[in-house]
Amino acid sequence: MQVSVLEAKNQLSKLVKATLVGEEVIIASNGEAQVRLVPYASSPGLRHWGIWGGRCAGVDQAFTEEADAEVGRLFGKP
């Protein structure tokens, strides 16, 4: 399906739904295709910590009240 920019603006939710069920949606300006809507696909490579994966399991233990107080003393905060 090809629609104008104005149609896309007025019917965005309908076009998104059409894209999600597999329909190709092209947005055109002056009859010339400018943009193709495609469903978002997350990158599987960004879901892990890389070489640090599993090595920072105790990081929450560093944020204790004692640590906060020490940081406060170092920076002159009460």
N, CA, C and O atoms as a Tripos MOL2 file, in Angstrom:
@<TRIPOS>MOLECULE
protein
  312   311    78     0     0
PROTEIN
NO_CHARGES

@<TRIPOS>ATOM
      1 N           0.8520   -1.1520    0.0000 N.3       1 MET1
      2 CA          0.0000    0.0000    0.0000 C.3       1 MET1
      3 C           0.9080    1.2270    0.0000 C.2       1 MET1
      4 O           1.9030    1.2740    0.7230 O.2       1 MET1
      5 N           0.5610    2.1980   -0.8030 N.am      2 GLN2
      6 CA          1.2910    3.4560   -0.8430 C.3       2 GLN2
      7 C           0.3480    4.5820   -0.4510 C.2       2 GLN2
      8 O          -0.7640    4.6780   -0.9700 O.2       2 GLN2
      9 N           0.7950    5.4350    0.4690 N.am      3 VAL3
     10 CA         -0.0220    6.5440    0.9310 C.3       3 VAL3
     11 C           0.8140    7.8200    0.8900 C.2       3 VAL3
     12 O           2.0440    7.7800    0.8930 O.2       3 VAL3
     13 N           0.1140    8.9500    0.8530 N.am      4 SER4
     14 CA          0.8160   10.2310    0.8950 C.3       4 SER4
     15 C           1.2150   10.5480    2.3330 C.2       4 SER4
     16 O           0.7600    9.8970    3.2730 O.2       4 SER4
     17 N           2.0590   11.5420    2.4890 N.am      5 VAL5
     18 CA          2.4860   11.9540    3.8200 C.3       5 VAL5
     19 C           1.2810   12.4040    4.6420 C.2       5 VAL5
     20 O           1.1800   12.0750    5.8240 O.2       5 VAL5
     21 N           0.3740   13.1460    4.0290 N.am      6 LEU6
     22 CA         -0.8150   13.6090    4.7410 C.3       6 LEU6
     23 C          -1.6830   12.4360    5.1850 C.2       6 LEU6
     24 O          -2.1720   12.4200    6.3140 O.2       6 LEU6
     25 N          -1.8790   11.4520    4.3010 N.am      7 GLU7
     26 CA         -2.6460   10.2610    4.6760 C.3       7 GLU7
     27 C          -1.9550    9.5040    5.8130 C.2       7 GLU7
     28 O          -2.6080    9.0220    6.7380 O.2       7 GLU7
     29 N          -0.6320    9.4100    5.7290 N.am      8 ALA8
     30 CA          0.1240    8.7100    6.7760 C.3       8 ALA8
     31 C          -0.0390    9.4130    8.1110 C.2       8 ALA8
     32 O          -0.1830    8.7660    9.1490 O.2       8 ALA8
     33 N          -0.0160   10.7370    8.0840 N.am      9 LYS9
     34 CA         -0.1920   11.5050    9.3060 C.3       9 LYS9
     35 C          -1.5620   11.2490    9.9210 C.2       9 LYS9
     36 O          -1.6830   11.0950   11.1370 O.2       9 LYS9
     37 N          -2.5780   11.2030    9.0920 N.am     10 ASN10
     38 CA         -3.9490   11.0340    9.5800 C.3      10 ASN10
     39 C          -4.3070    9.5990    9.9370 C.2      10 ASN10
     40 O          -5.2580    9.3700   10.6840 O.2      10 ASN10
     41 N          -3.5580    8.6260    9.4120 N.am     11 GLN11
     42 CA         -3.9040    7.2150    9.6070 C.3      11 GLN11
     43 C          -2.7340    6.3980   10.1440 C.2      11 GLN11
     44 O          -2.6120    5.2120    9.8380 O.2      11 GLN11
     45 N          -1.8810    7.0220   10.9360 N.am     12 LEU12
     46 CA         -0.6670    6.3450   11.3840 C.3      12 LEU12
     47 C          -0.9490    5.0310   12.1110 C.2      12 LEU12
     48 O          -0.3070    4.0220   11.8180 O.2      12 LEU12
     49 N          -1.8870    5.0220   13.0430 N.am     13 SER13
     50 CA         -2.1420    3.7880   13.7970 C.3      13 SER13
     51 C          -2.6170    2.6700   12.8750 C.2      13 SER13
     52 O          -2.2400    1.5150   13.0690 O.2      13 SER13
     53 N          -3.4300    2.9900   11.8860 N.am     14 LYS14
     54 CA         -3.9000    1.9870   10.9170 C.3      14 LYS14
     55 C          -2.7220    1.4550   10.1020 C.2      14 LYS14
     56 O          -2.6440    0.2540    9.8410 O.2      14 LYS14
     57 N          -1.8130    2.3290    9.7040 N.am     15 LEU15
     58 CA         -0.6510    1.9070    8.9150 C.3      15 LEU15
     59 C           0.2980    1.0470    9.7380 C.2      15 LEU15
     60 O           0.8720    0.0850    9.2260 O.2      15 LEU15
     61 N           0.4620    1.3890   11.0070 N.am     16 VAL16
     62 CA          1.3110    0.5770   11.8830 C.3      16 VAL16
     63 C           0.7270   -0.8250   12.0180 C.2      16 VAL16
     64 O           1.4560   -1.8120   11.9250 O.2      16 VAL16
     65 N          -0.5740   -0.9160   12.2360 N.am     17 LYS17
     66 CA         -1.2240   -2.2290   12.3490 C.3      17 LYS17
     67 C          -1.0700   -3.0270   11.0620 C.2      17 LYS17
     68 O          -0.8220   -4.2320   11.1040 O.2      17 LYS17
     69 N          -1.2150   -2.3640    9.9200 N.am     18 ALA18
     70 CA         -1.0560   -3.0520    8.6300 C.3      18 ALA18
     71 C           0.3650   -3.5880    8.4840 C.2      18 ALA18
     72 O           0.5690   -4.7000    7.9970 O.2      18 ALA18
     73 N           1.3400   -2.7960    8.9060 N.am     19 THR19
     74 CA          2.7350   -3.2290    8.8300 C.3      19 THR19
     75 C           2.9790   -4.4370    9.7180 C.2      19 THR19
     76 O           3.7010   -5.3580    9.3320 O.2      19 THR19
     77 N           2.3820   -4.4400   10.9050 N.am     20 LEU20
     78 CA          2.5970   -5.5320   11.8490 C.3      20 LEU20
     79 C           2.0220   -6.8530   11.3770 C.2      20 LEU20
     80 O           2.4900   -7.9130   11.7930 O.2      20 LEU20
     81 N           1.0090   -6.8100   10.5100 N.am     21 VAL21
     82 CA          0.4400   -8.0600    9.9820 C.3      21 VAL21
     83 C           1.0670   -8.4470    8.6430 C.2      21 VAL21
     84 O           0.6080   -9.3830    7.9900 O.2      21 VAL21
     85 N           2.1150   -7.7280    8.2350 N.am     22 GLY22
     86 CA          2.8650   -8.1370    7.0630 C.3      22 GLY22
     87 C           2.6430   -7.3270    5.8040 C.2      22 GLY22
     88 O           3.2640   -7.6120    4.7800 O.2      22 GLY22
     89 N           1.7880   -6.3360    5.8430 N.am     23 GLU23
     90 CA          1.5500   -5.5300    4.6520 C.3      23 GLU23
     91 C           2.6660   -4.5060    4.4910 C.2      23 GLU23
     92 O           3.1060   -3.8940    5.4640 O.2      23 GLU23
     93 N           3.1150   -4.3290    3.2650 N.am     24 GLU24
     94 CA          4.1370   -3.3220    2.9880 C.3      24 GLU24
     95 C           3.4780   -1.9520    2.9030 C.2      24 GLU24
     96 O           2.4880   -1.7780    2.1930 O.2      24 GLU24
     97 N           4.0210   -0.9860    3.6230 N.am     25 VAL25
     98 CA          3.4720    0.3640    3.6280 C.3      25 VAL25
     99 C           4.5650    1.3240    3.1660 C.2      25 VAL25
    100 O           5.6400    1.4020    3.7600 O.2      25 VAL25
    101 N           4.2630    2.0490    2.0940 N.am     26 ILE26
    102 CA          5.1790    3.0380    1.5460 C.3      26 ILE26
    103 C           4.5490    4.4130    1.7160 C.2      26 ILE26
    104 O           3.3730    4.6090    1.4090 O.2      26 ILE26
    105 N           5.3370    5.3590    2.2050 N.am     27 ILE27
    106 CA          4.8670    6.7380    2.3180 C.3      27 ILE27
    107 C           5.5330    7.5310    1.2010 C.2      27 ILE27
    108 O           6.7530    7.5150    1.0380 O.2      27 ILE27
    109 N           4.6950    8.2240    0.4370 N.am     28 ALA28
    110 CA          5.1920    8.9430   -0.7400 C.3      28 ALA28
    111 C           4.9550   10.4400   -0.6000 C.2      28 ALA28
    112 O           4.0510   10.8870    0.1070 O.2      28 ALA28
    113 N           5.7840   11.1900   -1.2890 N.am     29 SER29
    114 CA          5.6310   12.6380   -1.3710 C.3      29 SER29
    115 C           5.6220   12.9980   -2.8450 C.2      29 SER29
    116 O           6.5490   12.6640   -3.5820 O.2      29 SER29
    117 N           4.5710   13.6800   -3.2690 N.am     30 ASN30
    118 CA          4.4020   14.0210   -4.6880 C.3      30 ASN30
    119 C           4.4540   12.7860   -5.5820 C.2      30 ASN30
    120 O           4.9830   12.8320   -6.6920 O.2      30 ASN30
    121 N           3.8980   11.6830   -5.0830 N.am     31 GLY31
    122 CA          3.8410   10.4460   -5.8580 C.3      31 GLY31
    123 C           5.1290    9.6520   -5.8780 C.2      31 GLY31
    124 O           5.1740    8.5780   -6.4790 O.2      31 GLY31
    125 N           6.1680   10.1400   -5.2480 N.am     32 GLU32
    126 CA          7.4590    9.4470   -5.2420 C.3      32 GLU32
    127 C           7.7010    8.8330   -3.8670 C.2      32 GLU32
    128 O           7.6400    9.5250   -2.8510 O.2      32 GLU32
    129 N           7.9780    7.5270   -3.8410 N.am     33 ALA33
    130 CA          8.1930    6.8100   -2.5860 C.3      33 ALA33
    131 C           9.3460    7.4360   -1.8100 C.2      33 ALA33
    132 O          10.4130    7.6980   -2.3650 O.2      33 ALA33
    133 N           9.1180    7.6720   -0.5120 N.am     34 GLN34
    134 CA         10.1270    8.2840    0.3420 C.3      34 GLN34
    135 C          10.5270    7.3750    1.5060 C.2      34 GLN34
    136 O          11.7020    7.2960    1.8650 O.2      34 GLN34
    137 N           9.5370    6.6890    2.0930 N.am     35 VAL35
    138 CA          9.7800    5.9160    3.3130 C.3      35 VAL35
    139 C           9.0000    4.6130    3.2410 C.2      35 VAL35
    140 O           7.8840    4.5630    2.7240 O.2      35 VAL35
    141 N           9.6220    3.5450    3.7790 N.am     36 ARG36
    142 CA          8.9260    2.2650    3.8990 C.3      36 ARG36
    143 C           8.8390    1.9330    5.3770 C.2      36 ARG36
    144 O           9.8530    1.9170    6.0740 O.2      36 ARG36
    145 N           7.6230    1.6650    5.8600 N.am     37 LEU37
    146 CA          7.4400    1.2660    7.2550 C.3      37 LEU37
    147 C           7.7390   -0.2160    7.3890 C.2      37 LEU37
    148 O           7.2970   -1.0330    6.5810 O.2      37 LEU37
    149 N           8.4920   -0.5430    8.4140 N.am     38 VAL38
    150 CA          8.8040   -1.9480    8.6940 C.3      38 VAL38
    151 C           8.6580   -2.1900   10.1860 C.2      38 VAL38
    152 O           8.8760   -1.2730   10.9780 O.2      38 VAL38
    153 N           8.2950   -3.4020   10.5920 N.am     39 PRO39
    154 CA          8.2060   -3.6970   12.0260 C.3      39 PRO39
    155 C           9.5890   -3.6190   12.6630 C.2      39 PRO39
    156 O          10.5930   -3.9230   12.0180 O.2      39 PRO39
    157 N           9.6390   -3.2170   13.9120 N.am     40 TYR40
    158 CA         10.8870   -3.1340   14.6570 C.3      40 TYR40
    159 C          11.3220   -4.5350   15.0680 C.2      40 TYR40
    160 O          10.5140   -5.3300   15.5500 O.2      40 TYR40
    161 N          12.5850   -4.8250   14.8770 N.am     41 ALA41
    162 CA         13.1520   -6.1000   15.3200 C.3      41 ALA41
    163 C          14.3610   -5.7830   16.1830 C.2      41 ALA41
    164 O          15.3260   -5.1830   15.7090 O.2      41 ALA41
    165 N          14.3150   -6.1820   17.4460 N.am     42 SER42
    166 CA         15.4320   -5.8910   18.3410 C.3      42 SER42
    167 C          16.6470   -6.7140   17.9500 C.2      42 SER42
    168 O          16.5290   -7.8230   17.4280 O.2      42 SER42
    169 N          17.7950   -6.1580   18.2090 N.am     43 SER43
    170 CA         19.0460   -6.8300   17.8970 C.3      43 SER43
    171 C          19.3980   -7.8080   19.0090 C.2      43 SER43
    172 O          19.5070   -7.4070   20.1670 O.2      43 SER43
    173 N          19.5780   -9.0920   18.6760 N.am     44 PRO44
    174 CA         19.8940  -10.0600   19.7240 C.3      44 PRO44
    175 C          21.2670   -9.8270   20.3470 C.2      44 PRO44
    176 O          21.5240  -10.3000   21.4540 O.2      44 PRO44
    177 N          22.1540   -9.1050   19.6580 N.am     45 GLY45
    178 CA         23.4900   -8.8760   20.1720 C.3      45 GLY45
    179 C          23.5440   -7.8710   21.3030 C.2      45 GLY45
    180 O          24.5850   -7.7460   21.9480 O.2      45 GLY45
    181 N          22.4660   -7.1470   21.5730 N.am     46 LEU46
    182 CA         22.4950   -6.1290   22.6050 C.3      46 LEU46
    183 C          21.8300   -6.5860   23.8980 C.2      46 LEU46
    184 O          21.5710   -5.7610   24.7740 O.2      46 LEU46
    185 N          21.5560   -7.8470   24.0370 N.am     47 ARG47
    186 CA         20.8430   -8.3470   25.2080 C.3      47 ARG47
    187 C          21.7690   -8.9410   26.2610 C.2      47 ARG47
    188 O          21.2870   -9.5450   27.2190 O.2      47 ARG47
    189 N          23.0470   -8.7920   26.1190 N.am     48 HIS48
    190 CA         23.9630   -9.3750   27.0930 C.3      48 HIS48
    191 C          25.0200   -8.3540   27.4810 C.2      48 HIS48
    192 O          25.1420   -7.3050   26.8490 O.2      48 HIS48
    193 N          25.7810   -8.6650   28.5220 N.am     49 TRP49
    194 CA         26.7800   -7.7550   29.0410 C.3      49 TRP49
    195 C          28.1470   -7.9580   28.3970 C.2      49 TRP49
    196 O          29.1060   -7.2940   28.7900 O.2      49 TRP49
    197 N          28.2620   -8.8390   27.4390 N.am     50 GLY50
    198 CA         29.5530   -9.0720   26.8020 C.3      50 GLY50
    199 C          30.5320   -9.7290   27.7520 C.2      50 GLY50
    200 O          30.1700  -10.6530   28.4820 O.2      50 GLY50
    201 N          31.7770   -9.2560   27.7480 N.am     51 ILE51
    202 CA         32.8050   -9.8910   28.5820 C.3      51 ILE51
    203 C          32.5600   -9.6660   30.0630 C.2      51 ILE51
    204 O          33.1180  -10.3920   30.8860 O.2      51 ILE51
    205 N          31.7380   -8.6760   30.4340 N.am     52 TRP52
    206 CA         31.4440   -8.4050   31.8390 C.3      52 TRP52
    207 C          30.2410   -9.1970   32.3380 C.2      52 TRP52
    208 O          29.8860   -9.1020   33.5120 O.2      52 TRP52
    209 N          29.6150   -9.9730   31.4690 N.am     53 GLY53
    210 CA         28.4510  -10.7420   31.8720 C.3      53 GLY53
    211 C          28.7500  -11.6530   33.0460 C.2      53 GLY53
    212 O          29.6850  -12.4510   32.9930 O.2      53 GLY53
    213 N          27.9670  -11.5400   34.0990 N.am     54 GLY54
    214 CA         28.1380  -12.3880   35.2650 C.3      54 GLY54
    215 C          29.2090  -11.9310   36.2450 C.2      54 GLY54
    216 O          29.2930  -12.4690   37.3490 O.2      54 GLY54
    217 N          30.0220  -10.9630   35.8760 N.am     55 ARG55
    218 CA         31.1030  -10.5160   36.7520 C.3      55 ARG55
    219 C          30.6770   -9.3970   37.6950 C.2      55 ARG55
    220 O          31.4100   -9.0770   38.6310 O.2      55 ARG55
    221 N          29.5330   -8.8070   37.4790 N.am     56 CYS56
    222 CA         29.0870   -7.6760   38.2910 C.3      56 CYS56
    223 C          27.8770   -8.0450   39.1430 C.2      56 CYS56
    224 O          27.0520   -7.1880   39.4630 O.2      56 CYS56
    225 N          27.7750   -9.2930   39.5020 N.am     57 ALA57
    226 CA         26.5950   -9.7540   40.2390 C.3      57 ALA57
    227 C          26.4550   -9.0830   41.5890 C.2      57 ALA57
    228 O          25.3320   -8.9250   42.0670 O.2      57 ALA57
    229 N          27.5590   -8.6740   42.2330 N.am     58 GLY58
    230 CA         27.4910   -8.0930   43.5570 C.3      58 GLY58
    231 C          27.5210   -6.5720   43.5560 C.2      58 GLY58
    232 O          27.7940   -5.9600   44.5880 O.2      58 GLY58
    233 N          27.2470   -5.9600   42.4260 N.am     59 VAL59
    234 CA         27.3570   -4.5050   42.3490 C.3      59 VAL59
    235 C          26.3880   -3.8000   43.2870 C.2      59 VAL59
    236 O          26.7090   -2.7200   43.7820 O.2      59 VAL59
    237 N          25.2270   -4.3620   43.5490 N.am     60 ASP60
    238 CA         24.2690   -3.7380   44.4580 C.3      60 ASP60
    239 C          24.7920   -3.6890   45.8900 C.2      60 ASP60
    240 O          24.3710   -2.8350   46.6710 O.2      60 ASP60
    241 N          25.6900   -4.5820   46.2370 N.am     61 GLN61
    242 CA         26.2440   -4.5920   47.5850 C.3      61 GLN61
    243 C          27.1330   -3.3760   47.8360 C.2      61 GLN61
    244 O          27.3890   -3.0280   48.9890 O.2      61 GLN61
    245 N          27.6010   -2.7340   46.7850 N.am     62 ALA62
    246 CA         28.4450   -1.5470   46.9260 C.3      62 ALA62
    247 C          27.6370   -0.3270   47.3280 C.2      62 ALA62
    248 O          28.2110    0.6520   47.8050 O.2      62 ALA62
    249 N          26.3310   -0.3560   47.1530 N.am     63 PHE63
    250 CA         25.4820    0.7930   47.4370 C.3      63 PHE63
    251 C          24.7870    0.6310   48.7890 C.2      63 PHE63
    252 O          23.5640    0.5230   48.8700 O.2      63 PHE63
    253 N          25.5860    0.6170   49.8280 N.am     64 THR64
    254 CA         25.0530    0.5060   51.1840 C.3      64 THR64
    255 C          24.9950    1.8970   51.8140 C.2      64 THR64
    256 O          25.5310    2.8580   51.2600 O.2      64 THR64
    257 N          24.3520    2.0000   52.9580 N.am     65 GLU65
    258 CA         24.2970    3.2810   53.6640 C.3      65 GLU65
    259 C          25.6890    3.7180   54.1060 C.2      65 GLU65
    260 O          25.9950    4.9100   54.1040 O.2      65 GLU65
    261 N          26.5340    2.7560   54.4870 N.am     66 GLU66
    262 CA         27.8990    3.0850   54.8940 C.3      66 GLU66
    263 C          28.6750    3.6790   53.7160 C.2      66 GLU66
    264 O          29.4120    4.6520   53.8790 O.2      66 GLU66
    265 N          28.5090    3.0920   52.5360 N.am     67 ALA67
    266 CA         29.1950    3.6060   51.3520 C.3      67 ALA67
    267 C          28.6900    4.9980   51.0070 C.2      67 ALA67
    268 O          29.4790    5.8740   50.6540 O.2      67 ALA67
    269 N          27.3800    5.2110   51.1070 N.am     68 ASP68
    270 CA         26.8150    6.5420   50.8470 C.3      68 ASP68
    271 C          27.3650    7.5660   51.8280 C.2      68 ASP68
    272 O          27.6850    8.6900   51.4390 O.2      68 ASP68
    273 N          27.4790    7.1840   53.1040 N.am     69 ALA69
    274 CA         27.9910    8.0920   54.1130 C.3      69 ALA69
    275 C          29.4610    8.4360   53.8340 C.2      69 ALA69
    276 O          29.8650    9.5890   53.9810 O.2      69 ALA69
    277 N          30.2520    7.4500   53.4360 N.am     70 GLU70
    278 CA         31.6540    7.6790   53.1180 C.3      70 GLU70
    279 C          31.8020    8.6140   51.9290 C.2      70 GLU70
    280 O          32.6470    9.5090   51.9530 O.2      70 GLU70
    281 N          31.0100    8.4260   50.9070 N.am     71 VAL71
    282 CA         31.0320    9.3210   49.7450 C.3      71 VAL71
    283 C          30.6440   10.7230   50.1750 C.2      71 VAL71
    284 O          31.2450   11.6970   49.7230 O.2      71 VAL71
    285 N          29.6510   10.8410   51.0400 N.am     72 GLY72
    286 CA         29.2390   12.1310   51.5580 C.3      72 GLY72
    287 C          30.3690   12.8270   52.3080 C.2      72 GLY72
    288 O          30.5830   14.0290   52.1460 O.2      72 GLY72
    289 N          31.0920   12.0650   53.1310 N.am     73 ARG73
    290 CA         32.2260   12.6520   53.8740 C.3      73 ARG73
    291 C          33.3180   13.1030   52.9070 C.2      73 ARG73
    292 O          33.9080   14.1670   53.0940 O.2      73 ARG73
    293 N          33.5890   12.3100   51.8810 N.am     74 LEU74
    294 CA         34.6300   12.6620   50.9140 C.3      74 LEU74
    295 C          34.3140   13.9390   50.1540 C.2      74 LEU74
    296 O          35.2170   14.6980   49.8010 O.2      74 LEU74
    297 N          33.0360   14.1760   49.9050 N.am     75 PHE75
    298 CA         32.6460   15.3380   49.1180 C.3      75 PHE75
    299 C          32.0340   16.4480   49.9650 C.2      75 PHE75
    300 O          31.4150   17.3710   49.4350 O.2      75 PHE75
    301 N          32.2090   16.3550   51.2940 N.am     76 GLY76
    302 CA         31.7710   17.4220   52.1830 C.3      76 GLY76
    303 C          30.2680   17.5480   52.3210 C.2      76 GLY76
    304 O          29.7680   18.6250   52.6450 O.2      76 GLY76
    305 N          29.5400   16.4740   52.0820 N.am     77 LYS77
    306 CA         28.0860   16.4750   52.2480 C.3      77 LYS77
    307 C          27.7500   15.8560   53.5920 C.2      77 LYS77
    308 O          28.3930   14.8880   53.9980 O.2      77 LYS77
    309 N          26.7640   16.3890   54.2890 N.am     78 PRO78
    310 CA         26.3910   15.8180   55.6000 C.3      78 PRO78
    311 C          25.7400   14.4600   55.4700 C.2      78 PRO78
    312 O          25.3710   13.8530   56.4750 O.2      78 PRO78
@<TRIPOS>BOND
     1     1     2 1
     2     2     3 1
     3     3     4 2
     4     3     5 am
     5     5     6 1
     6     6     7 1
     7     7     8 2
     8     7     9 am
     9     9    10 1
    10    10    11 1
    11    11    12 2
    12    11    13 am
    13    13    14 1
    14    14    15 1
    15    15    16 2
    16    15    17 am
    17    17    18 1
    18    18    19 1
    19    19    20 2
    20    19    21 am
    21    21    22 1
    22    22    23 1
    23    23    24 2
    24    23    25 am
    25    25    26 1
    26    26    27 1
    27    27    28 2
    28    27    29 am
    29    29    30 1
    30    30    31 1
    31    31    32 2
    32    31    33 am
    33    33    34 1
    34    34    35 1
    35    35    36 2
    36    35    37 am
    37    37    38 1
    38    38    39 1
    39    39    40 2
    40    39    41 am
    41    41    42 1
    42    42    43 1
    43    43    44 2
    44    43    45 am
    45    45    46 1
    46    46    47 1
    47    47    48 2
    48    47    49 am
    49    49    50 1
    50    50    51 1
    51    51    52 2
    52    51    53 am
    53    53    54 1
    54    54    55 1
    55    55    56 2
    56    55    57 am
    57    57    58 1
    58    58    59 1
    59    59    60 2
    60    59    61 am
    61    61    62 1
    62    62    63 1
    63    63    64 2
    64    63    65 am
    65    65    66 1
    66    66    67 1
    67    67    68 2
    68    67    69 am
    69    69    70 1
    70    70    71 1
    71    71    72 2
    72    71    73 am
    73    73    74 1
    74    74    75 1
    75    75    76 2
    76    75    77 am
    77    77    78 1
    78    78    79 1
    79    79    80 2
    80    79    81 am
    81    81    82 1
    82    82    83 1
    83    83    84 2
    84    83    85 am
    85    85    86 1
    86    86    87 1
    87    87    88 2
    88    87    89 am
    89    89    90 1
    90    90    91 1
    91    91    92 2
    92    91    93 am
    93    93    94 1
    94    94    95 1
    95    95    96 2
    96    95    97 am
    97    97    98 1
    98    98    99 1
    99    99   100 2
   100    99   101 am
   101   101   102 1
   102   102   103 1
   103   103   104 2
   104   103   105 am
   105   105   106 1
   106   106   107 1
   107   107   108 2
   108   107   109 am
   109   109   110 1
   110   110   111 1
   111   111   112 2
   112   111   113 am
   113   113   114 1
   114   114   115 1
   115   115   116 2
   116   115   117 am
   117   117   118 1
   118   118   119 1
   119   119   120 2
   120   119   121 am
   121   121   122 1
   122   122   123 1
   123   123   124 2
   124   123   125 am
   125   125   126 1
   126   126   127 1
   127   127   128 2
   128   127   129 am
   129   129   130 1
   130   130   131 1
   131   131   132 2
   132   131   133 am
   133   133   134 1
   134   134   135 1
   135   135   136 2
   136   135   137 am
   137   137   138 1
   138   138   139 1
   139   139   140 2
   140   139   141 am
   141   141   142 1
   142   142   143 1
   143   143   144 2
   144   143   145 am
   145   145   146 1
   146   146   147 1
   147   147   148 2
   148   147   149 am
   149   149   150 1
   150   150   151 1
   151   151   152 2
   152   151   153 am
   153   153   154 1
   154   154   155 1
   155   155   156 2
   156   155   157 am
   157   157   158 1
   158   158   159 1
   159   159   160 2
   160   159   161 am
   161   161   162 1
   162   162   163 1
   163   163   164 2
   164   163   165 am
   165   165   166 1
   166   166   167 1
   167   167   168 2
   168   167   169 am
   169   169   170 1
   170   170   171 1
   171   171   172 2
   172   171   173 am
   173   173   174 1
   174   174   175 1
   175   175   176 2
   176   175   177 am
   177   177   178 1
   178   178   179 1
   179   179   180 2
   180   179   181 am
   181   181   182 1
   182   182   183 1
   183   183   184 2
   184   183   185 am
   185   185   186 1
   186   186   187 1
   187   187   188 2
   188   187   189 am
   189   189   190 1
   190   190   191 1
   191   191   192 2
   192   191   193 am
   193   193   194 1
   194   194   195 1
   195   195   196 2
   196   195   197 am
   197   197   198 1
   198   198   199 1
   199   199   200 2
   200   199   201 am
   201   201   202 1
   202   202   203 1
   203   203   204 2
   204   203   205 am
   205   205   206 1
   206   206   207 1
   207   207   208 2
   208   207   209 am
   209   209   210 1
   210   210   211 1
   211   211   212 2
   212   211   213 am
   213   213   214 1
   214   214   215 1
   215   215   216 2
   216   215   217 am
   217   217   218 1
   218   218   219 1
   219   219   220 2
   220   219   221 am
   221   221   222 1
   222   222   223 1
   223   223   224 2
   224   223   225 am
   225   225   226 1
   226   226   227 1
   227   227   228 2
   228   227   229 am
   229   229   230 1
   230   230   231 1
   231   231   232 2
   232   231   233 am
   233   233   234 1
   234   234   235 1
   235   235   236 2
   236   235   237 am
   237   237   238 1
   238   238   239 1
   239   239   240 2
   240   239   241 am
   241   241   242 1
   242   242   243 1
   243   243   244 2
   244   243   245 am
   245   245   246 1
   246   246   247 1
   247   247   248 2
   248   247   249 am
   249   249   250 1
   250   250   251 1
   251   251   252 2
   252   251   253 am
   253   253   254 1
   254   254   255 1
   255   255   256 2
   256   255   257 am
   257   257   258 1
   258   258   259 1
   259   259   260 2
   260   259   261 am
   261   261   262 1
   262   262   263 1
   263   263   264 2
   264   263   265 am
   265   265   266 1
   266   266   267 1
   267   267   268 2
   268   267   269 am
   269   269   270 1
   270   270   271 1
   271   271   272 2
   272   271   273 am
   273   273   274 1
   274   274   275 1
   275   275   276 2
   276   275   277 am
   277   277   278 1
   278   278   279 1
   279   279   280 2
   280   279   281 am
   281   281   282 1
   282   282   283 1
   283   283   284 2
   284   283   285 am
   285   285   286 1
   286   286   287 1
   287   287   288 2
   288   287   289 am
   289   289   290 1
   290   290   291 1
   291   291   292 2
   292   291   293 am
   293   293   294 1
   294   294   295 1
   295   295   296 2
   296   295   297 am
   297   297   298 1
   298   298   299 1
   299   299   300 2
   300   299   301 am
   301   301   302 1
   302   302   303 1
   303   303   304 2
   304   303   305 am
   305   305   306 1
   306   306   307 1
   307   307   308 2
   308   307   309 am
   309   309   310 1
   310   310   311 1
   311   311   312 2
@<TRIPOS>SUBSTRUCTURE
     1 MET1         2 RESIDUE 1 A MET
     2 GLN2         6 RESIDUE 1 A GLN
     3 VAL3        10 RESIDUE 1 A VAL
     4 SER4        14 RESIDUE 1 A SER
     5 VAL5        18 RESIDUE 1 A VAL
     6 LEU6        22 RESIDUE 1 A LEU
     7 GLU7        26 RESIDUE 1 A GLU
     8 ALA8        30 RESIDUE 1 A ALA
     9 LYS9        34 RESIDUE 1 A LYS
    10 ASN10       38 RESIDUE 1 A ASN
    11 GLN11       42 RESIDUE 1 A GLN
    12 LEU12       46 RESIDUE 1 A LEU
    13 SER13       50 RESIDUE 1 A SER
    14 LYS14       54 RESIDUE 1 A LYS
    15 LEU15       58 RESIDUE 1 A LEU
    16 VAL16       62 RESIDUE 1 A VAL
    17 LYS17       66 RESIDUE 1 A LYS
    18 ALA18       70 RESIDUE 1 A ALA
    19 THR19       74 RESIDUE 1 A THR
    20 LEU20       78 RESIDUE 1 A LEU
    21 VAL21       82 RESIDUE 1 A VAL
    22 GLY22       86 RESIDUE 1 A GLY
    23 GLU23       90 RESIDUE 1 A GLU
    24 GLU24       94 RESIDUE 1 A GLU
    25 VAL25       98 RESIDUE 1 A VAL
    26 ILE26      102 RESIDUE 1 A ILE
    27 ILE27      106 RESIDUE 1 A ILE
    28 ALA28      110 RESIDUE 1 A ALA
    29 SER29      114 RESIDUE 1 A SER
    30 ASN30      118 RESIDUE 1 A ASN
    31 GLY31      122 RESIDUE 1 A GLY
    32 GLU32      126 RESIDUE 1 A GLU
    33 ALA33      130 RESIDUE 1 A ALA
    34 GLN34      134 RESIDUE 1 A GLN
    35 VAL35      138 RESIDUE 1 A VAL
    36 ARG36      142 RESIDUE 1 A ARG
    37 LEU37      146 RESIDUE 1 A LEU
    38 VAL38      150 RESIDUE 1 A VAL
    39 PRO39      154 RESIDUE 1 A PRO
    40 TYR40      158 RESIDUE 1 A TYR
    41 ALA41      162 RESIDUE 1 A ALA
    42 SER42      166 RESIDUE 1 A SER
    43 SER43      170 RESIDUE 1 A SER
    44 PRO44      174 RESIDUE 1 A PRO
    45 GLY45      178 RESIDUE 1 A GLY
    46 LEU46      182 RESIDUE 1 A LEU
    47 ARG47      186 RESIDUE 1 A ARG
    48 HIS48      190 RESIDUE 1 A HIS
    49 TRP49      194 RESIDUE 1 A TRP
    50 GLY50      198 RESIDUE 1 A GLY
    51 ILE51      202 RESIDUE 1 A ILE
    52 TRP52      206 RESIDUE 1 A TRP
    53 GLY53      210 RESIDUE 1 A GLY
    54 GLY54      214 RESIDUE 1 A GLY
    55 ARG55      218 RESIDUE 1 A ARG
    56 CYS56      222 RESIDUE 1 A CYS
    57 ALA57      226 RESIDUE 1 A ALA
    58 GLY58      230 RESIDUE 1 A GLY
    59 VAL59      234 RESIDUE 1 A VAL
    60 ASP60      238 RESIDUE 1 A ASP
    61 GLN61      242 RESIDUE 1 A GLN
    62 ALA62      246 RESIDUE 1 A ALA
    63 PHE63      250 RESIDUE 1 A PHE
    64 THR64      254 RESIDUE 1 A THR
    65 GLU65      258 RESIDUE 1 A GLU
    66 GLU66      262 RESIDUE 1 A GLU
    67 ALA67      266 RESIDUE 1 A ALA
    68 ASP68      270 RESIDUE 1 A ASP
    69 ALA69      274 RESIDUE 1 A ALA
    70 GLU70      278 RESIDUE 1 A GLU
    71 VAL71      282 RESIDUE 1 A VAL
    72 GLY72      286 RESIDUE 1 A GLY
    73 ARG73      290 RESIDUE 1 A ARG
    74 LEU74      294 RESIDUE 1 A LEU
    75 PHE75      298 RESIDUE 1 A PHE
    76 GLY76      302 RESIDUE 1 A GLY
    77 LYS77      306 RESIDUE 1 A LYS
    78 PRO78      310 RESIDUE 1 A PRO
